[in-house]
Amino acid sequence: MSNTKSMTTSNVQLARCEPTIAINRTPSNKLHEIVEPVLISQKPKIRNWGGTFTSTPACLFQPKTVLQCCAIIELARRMGNIECRALGRGHSPGDLPFTQGWLLQMDNLSGLVAIDTSVPTATVLAGTYVSDMHGMLENAAVPLGMPNLGSISEQTIGGLISTATHGTGYSFPVISAAVESMRIICALDEAEGGTQVISCSRKQNADLFNATLCGLGATGLLVEVTIKVDHWFKLKQISEECKFEDLIGPETSTPSIATYWSADQMDEHTLPMLQSRSKRAALKGIQKAKELIGVNEDSVDANDGLAIKRPMSLGKLLAHKPHLVPGCPASRLPKYHTKDPSSIYPIDSVNSEIEKDELDEETRVAQSRLETLGQSSQHVRIAWVPHAGMCTVMRMNKTLEPIQAPGVFSRVYGRVVGYHFLQLLIFMSRYRPSMLGNVNRFAYWLTHPSRPSDPSESSVPAKPIAADANQKAITEDPSQFANGTFDPTRLGSSSSLNRDPEPLNPTNPRSVLVDAAPRVFNFDCLFQQYTNEWAIPLSCLGSTLRAMRDWLKEEEEISKRGGGEQVHFPVEIRFVDADGIWLSPCHGRKTVYIGIVQYRPYDLPIKYRSLFAKFEVLMRHFGGRPHWAKAHTCGPTELARLYPNLSDFLALRKSKDPDGIFLNPYVRRHLLGDLRAEASPRIFKSRL
Ligand SMILES: Cc1cc2nc3c(=O)[nH]c(=O)nc-3n(C[C@H](O)[C@H](O)[C@H](O)COP(=O)(O)OP(=O)(O)OC[C@H]3O[C@@H](n4cnc5c(N)ncnc54)[C@H](O)[C@@H]3O)c2cc1C
């Protein structure tokens, strides 16, 4: 796909026009005429960015106008309710954007519709790449920018919103929360007027609005989005290398849990999709665990012959007997229920105080240190390298300082060593898994500074970008800076925006980057990869990371004897604020995302299934919710426990799409529990 795909202003205005006559009254031959020019191919092979799924939809369309989109959906209805699915840029690591029906590749419906500098907001067509939006916003009469971003800007705005894509920031919600209004094509009942474009916002069709803010492409086809933006700004990122134990404390094998598991509990907690297999495995595992731990008759509960009660490090238990790790206790399940669908962000009464009393001292200290760290800057990201026992803490704040970006040498070094050489090493470790620990340690050493950087040595002024000239007006009056911030009341005063965070330890190696915000928010995600990412409650962060460290340490021990799980680096840890979006993984609770990757050197498969399965067990234990865009194994029963508003979402979805035009195998499998062959990820030739 090309890098830029925006239309000229007049074409955009034409493209966004709605059909002049009701589309459900247009004869089919006329609809065929409208659709034909944008039918690109039949049974093409489509692949996601990670190369982890391929699919062969019956037809691929590339609509350029709202009229063409409406005509495709209406034809699909008339031809027997053929499933229709929007494809953004295929950057979802799972099979969420795939269908065997009709695929609508949306990136030709792209371009800037309008900018309102007073709020400020930007209105764009839904297939616009976020990377193109940066240029559009910078070139506005008053230079503007996105208030927050994830690791990349390659997505379409429609795809980004549909999965509640997130960046990092204690007081920054998922990016969907910044959406002001949308236009969406719904496939309504004939009695309600059939296929039509519906506008929605907090004030108009608020339930459709809320559902579509993380709608997984299942509420309809997004054609236009108005989103709150910010005045153009630079970010200063200070990266600090520190020992991971300085953040989460020394190893003490806590948290530990009593290994207690009965057949009844198994029934209650096991994912229905995997129930029979897991239950059998668990019963066998319990028997084995009795032998392993050396249970005698006294430690077997008289009322429940299967019960074993003995404290054991949660991480170690996960390494050896993942099926003995309990699911999420009821006390940890989310309670927040969005009563008013227009209540998106900020929301009231977020309870993040649970469980602290139950924590051991080490974990309590770790939790409070991590919470303080999360609040020490506007955006805090932690990249942890488990094999090296090190992490990079990246803290970003708005700044008025001049640009300070990596010099040519650093960039070339980063490309040659941080990309090509690393890929070669990971490729070699495919054949000698035992070398992966050393590869990770070596790669960390090669790519991270071991001493504080001297800005005059390592940096050169970067080429100024278009908005830099206009920035002068802003820098002369810093108060303007705060005037346009996304949510000034939550960000604090303009003076606090520019203050550098205190170093965690003055002797830690540090490096500094100052640049236009997108260049600091985004970073090189290297090559293709399997990914797994979960959103856990912030209140469980200390416990989760401590258990995860124990687990990965134990796996490394096991790997010395052959076997064991080996995680690539980095493990990414990011903070996100609570919101009221029905299906947002941050719904109702302050959240931390924890993500792991397994790179696929030279596009080759690599071992990852058992690692991800154990990771999921740990995330589930702490009440985690999976990132929707990434492959996971949650079914509707579990999701209903994790999302108190799931039934609202499903009811709204059904009312706006009674014939199931916007369903696909992913949605049917995970949200509706449909496990027929055609809902299996294997039809997409996944490597899962
Ligand atoms: C290298 C990399 C880095 C990433 N970093 C992050 C990150 O930092 N944070 C994060 O949260 N995620 C991240 N992701 C995930 C990514 O942001 C999401 O998968 C996003 O949805 C991809 O956008 P897309 O345009 O490629 O959409 P696709 O993957 O093509 O589609 C995603 C979903 O959106 C739907 N959709 C797309 N367009 C429309 C439309 N117009 N109307 C209705 N539905 C639509 C699709 O049907 C599908 O259900 C990353 C992914 C990659 C590959």
The ligand as an ORCA input file, in Angstrom:
! r2SCAN-3c Opt
* xyz 0 1
  C       3.592     -2.250     14.540
  C       2.280     -2.046     15.252
  C       2.220     -1.201     16.343
  C       1.006     -1.018     17.015
  N       0.976     -0.201     18.106
  C      -0.165     -0.062     18.802
  C      -0.217      0.759     19.953
  O       0.757      1.409     20.319
  N      -1.382      0.817     20.650
  C      -2.481      0.105     20.264
  O      -3.504      0.165     20.946
  N      -2.474     -0.646     19.152
  C      -1.348     -0.744     18.416
  N      -1.343     -1.509     17.278
  C      -2.613     -2.090     16.810
  C      -3.320     -1.131     15.817
  O      -3.365      0.174     16.301
  C      -4.762     -1.592     15.602
  O      -4.778     -2.914     15.188
  C      -5.516     -0.734     14.579
  O      -6.846     -1.134     14.585
  C      -4.961     -0.903     13.177
  O      -5.579      0.007     12.310
  P      -5.842     -0.373     10.790
  O      -6.233      0.873     10.091
  O      -4.728     -1.151     10.252
  O      -7.154     -1.275     10.947
  P      -7.370     -2.808     10.560
  O      -6.399     -3.627     11.302
  O      -7.415     -2.973      9.106
  O      -8.839     -3.026     11.160
  C      -9.057     -3.034     12.542
  C     -10.559     -3.088     12.824
  O     -11.135     -1.845     12.465
  C     -12.216     -2.052     11.577
  N     -12.276     -0.910     10.681
  C     -11.271     -0.365      9.963
  N     -11.743      0.688      9.281
  C     -13.061      0.798      9.563
  C     -14.109      1.650      9.143
  N     -13.894      2.647      8.290
  N     -15.351      1.434      9.624
  C     -15.602      0.437     10.495
  N     -14.653     -0.406     10.921
  C     -13.400     -0.221     10.468
  C     -11.884     -3.353     10.864
  O     -13.036     -3.966     10.328
  C     -11.305     -4.143     12.008
  O     -12.350     -4.666     12.766
  C      -0.160     -1.695     16.572
  C      -0.095     -2.541     15.457
  C       1.112     -2.708     14.801
  C       1.175     -3.620     13.606
*
